[in-house]
Amino acid sequence: MKNISIKEGIIPKLDDILNLYNDVSWSAYTSSPEQLENALKNSFKVWTAWDDDLLIGLARVIGDGYTVIYIQDIIVLNEYQGKGFGSKFLKLILDEYRDIRQIILLTEDSYKTIKFYENNGLTQVGEYNCVAFMK
């Protein structure tokens, strides 16, 4: 793990993407590989983390880049979780888009996930006297 690098704007090969998403069981994404690849290519911004030539993590943002962004994915291989890579991705996003009025993230309702985002400075939407909807 000496050669970890974070790169901006690189869309990895589909096999690397599928390996990453399958490793963390995000099968809703991997069930349609072409759709996942197109989603990454059409994201507002993508960051990737590499251990030499192994894709170990990815973060992506969608939105207009002026008033709203949506943090779509922050994903790290299981073997590399707990080493600060997810926090590094989130810091990159929050630093780059610090002037955006709304930074939105929808994620699973688990203690581990909630604590991760709260520890990194995010607040649950209910704290803003808001409600979220989805279909």
Contacts in CASP RR format, 6 or more apart in sequence:
PFRMAT RR
TARGET T0000
AUTHOR 0000-0000-0000
METHOD contacts of the structure
MODEL  1
MKNISIKEGIIPKLDDILNLYNDVSWSAYTSSPEQLENALKNSFKVWTAW
DDDLLIGLARVIGDGYTVIYIQDIIVLNEYQGKGFGSKFLKLILDEYRDI
RQIILLTEDSYKTIKFYENNGLTQVGEYNCVAFMK
1 51 0 8 1.000
1 80 0 8 1.000
1 83 0 8 1.000
3 50 0 8 1.000
3 51 0 8 1.000
3 52 0 8 1.000
4 49 0 8 1.000
4 50 0 8 1.000
4 51 0 8 1.000
4 56 0 8 1.000
4 85 0 8 1.000
5 49 0 8 1.000
5 50 0 8 1.000
6 47 0 8 1.000
6 48 0 8 1.000
6 49 0 8 1.000
6 50 0 8 1.000
6 88 0 8 1.000
6 89 0 8 1.000
6 92 0 8 1.000
7 47 0 8 1.000
7 48 0 8 1.000
7 49 0 8 1.000
7 50 0 8 1.000
8 45 0 8 1.000
8 46 0 8 1.000
8 47 0 8 1.000
9 45 0 8 1.000
9 46 0 8 1.000
9 47 0 8 1.000
9 48 0 8 1.000
10 46 0 8 1.000
10 48 0 8 1.000
11 37 0 8 1.000
11 40 0 8 1.000
11 41 0 8 1.000
11 46 0 8 1.000
12 20 0 8 1.000
12 48 0 8 1.000
12 55 0 8 1.000
12 58 0 8 1.000
14 33 0 8 1.000
14 37 0 8 1.000
16 55 0 8 1.000
17 33 0 8 1.000
17 36 0 8 1.000
17 37 0 8 1.000
17 40 0 8 1.000
17 55 0 8 1.000
17 58 0 8 1.000
18 30 0 8 1.000
18 33 0 8 1.000
18 36 0 8 1.000
19 55 0 8 1.000
20 55 0 8 1.000
20 56 0 8 1.000
20 57 0 8 1.000
20 58 0 8 1.000
20 75 0 8 1.000
20 77 0 8 1.000
21 27 0 8 1.000
21 29 0 8 1.000
21 30 0 8 1.000
21 36 0 8 1.000
21 75 0 8 1.000
22 30 0 8 1.000
23 77 0 8 1.000
23 78 0 8 1.000
24 75 0 8 1.000
24 76 0 8 1.000
24 77 0 8 1.000
24 78 0 8 1.000
26 75 0 8 1.000
29 36 0 8 1.000
29 39 0 8 1.000
30 36 0 8 1.000
39 72 0 8 1.000
40 46 0 8 1.000
40 58 0 8 1.000
40 60 0 8 1.000
43 60 0 8 1.000
43 61 0 8 1.000
43 62 0 8 1.000
43 72 0 8 1.000
44 60 0 8 1.000
44 61 0 8 1.000
44 62 0 8 1.000
44 63 0 8 1.000
44 64 0 8 1.000
44 65 0 8 1.000
44 69 0 8 1.000
45 60 0 8 1.000
45 61 0 8 1.000
45 96 0 8 1.000
46 58 0 8 1.000
46 59 0 8 1.000
46 60 0 8 1.000
46 61 0 8 1.000
47 58 0 8 1.000
47 59 0 8 1.000
47 60 0 8 1.000
47 89 0 8 1.000
47 92 0 8 1.000
47 93 0 8 1.000
48 55 0 8 1.000
48 57 0 8 1.000
48 58 0 8 1.000
49 55 0 8 1.000
49 56 0 8 1.000
49 57 0 8 1.000
49 58 0 8 1.000
49 76 0 8 1.000
49 80 0 8 1.000
49 85 0 8 1.000
49 88 0 8 1.000
49 89 0 8 1.000
50 56 0 8 1.000
51 80 0 8 1.000
55 77 0 8 1.000
56 76 0 8 1.000
56 77 0 8 1.000
56 79 0 8 1.000
56 80 0 8 1.000
56 85 0 8 1.000
57 75 0 8 1.000
57 76 0 8 1.000
57 77 0 8 1.000
57 80 0 8 1.000
57 85 0 8 1.000
57 86 0 8 1.000
57 89 0 8 1.000
58 73 0 8 1.000
58 74 0 8 1.000
58 75 0 8 1.000
59 71 0 8 1.000
59 73 0 8 1.000
59 74 0 8 1.000
59 75 0 8 1.000
59 86 0 8 1.000
59 89 0 8 1.000
59 90 0 8 1.000
59 92 0 8 1.000
59 93 0 8 1.000
60 71 0 8 1.000
60 72 0 8 1.000
60 73 0 8 1.000
61 69 0 8 1.000
61 70 0 8 1.000
61 71 0 8 1.000
61 72 0 8 1.000
61 93 0 8 1.000
61 97 0 8 1.000
62 69 0 8 1.000
62 70 0 8 1.000
62 72 0 8 1.000
63 69 0 8 1.000
63 70 0 8 1.000
65 97 0 8 1.000
65 100 0 8 1.000
66 100 0 8 1.000
67 100 0 8 1.000
67 101 0 8 1.000
67 102 0 8 1.000
68 100 0 8 1.000
68 101 0 8 1.000
68 102 0 8 1.000
68 103 0 8 1.000
68 104 0 8 1.000
69 93 0 8 1.000
69 97 0 8 1.000
69 100 0 8 1.000
69 102 0 8 1.000
69 103 0 8 1.000
69 104 0 8 1.000
70 104 0 8 1.000
70 105 0 8 1.000
70 106 0 8 1.000
71 90 0 8 1.000
71 93 0 8 1.000
71 103 0 8 1.000
71 104 0 8 1.000
71 105 0 8 1.000
74 86 0 8 1.000
74 89 0 8 1.000
74 90 0 8 1.000
76 82 0 8 1.000
76 85 0 8 1.000
76 86 0 8 1.000
76 89 0 8 1.000
86 116 0 8 1.000
87 116 0 8 1.000
87 119 0 8 1.000
87 120 0 8 1.000
90 117 0 8 1.000
90 120 0 8 1.000
90 122 0 8 1.000
91 120 0 8 1.000
93 103 0 8 1.000
94 103 0 8 1.000
94 120 0 8 1.000
94 121 0 8 1.000
97 103 0 8 1.000
105 117 0 8 1.000
105 122 0 8 1.000
106 132 0 8 1.000
106 134 0 8 1.000
107 113 0 8 1.000
107 117 0 8 1.000
114 124 0 8 1.000
118 124 0 8 1.000
125 131 0 8 1.000
125 132 0 8 1.000
END
